[in-house]
Amino acid sequence: MTTSSDISASQEGHTYELSESDAFVRWLELVSGTPELAEQARSTVDNSESMPEFFTLMEELASIELAVQADFKDNDTFEEMMLCMCNTRQLPAPDLPDEPPQGPARISVLLDTLLEHAPKFGKRMIVMDDGDDIWNVVLVDEHDGDKFVGLCEQLGVGIMDQDQWQ
């Protein structure tokens, strides 16, 4: 029997994935980090059992400070959302660099800063690719990072490597 804490399970030598609805619920749980925040996230997406359109999903998660969703040129919005997400996920704010002052280069530096900062507090930053000029960022607990990446793969959510956002 598959549990919500596993991406796949082995039964008599066979490995199987979670159903799409179970995978989405688990994806939300990992983005949220706590049962209370997971319930809030589920409510925000109308307790949907299937993954909504990605842009809409990330917009909803950003509205409750569980994600960053910002235009790739809008460093002010990105920085504000990043700090709010850190606070919501109980991650102290990182020391932010002064340079570069604006634009996509600023966002790349902020991503680098969060990438280095998050593991010090047991978190992993994930940048997801929506195919547009939007930054979509979440934090997951470090020990759940590989599970989250597996769920993204199962749900068709692209993950950006560091060299893709620099």
Salt bridges, closest charged atoms under 4 A:
GLU29 OE1 - ARG26 NH1 3.05
GLU39 OE1 - ARG42 NH2 3.24
GLU79 OE1 - ARG106 NH2 3.05
ASP141 OD1 - ARG89 NH2 3.01
ASP141 OD1 - LYS123 NZ 2.84
ASP144 OD2 - HIS143 NE2 3.49
ASP144 OD1 - LYS147 NZ 3.90
ASP146 OD1 - ARG124 NH1 3.08
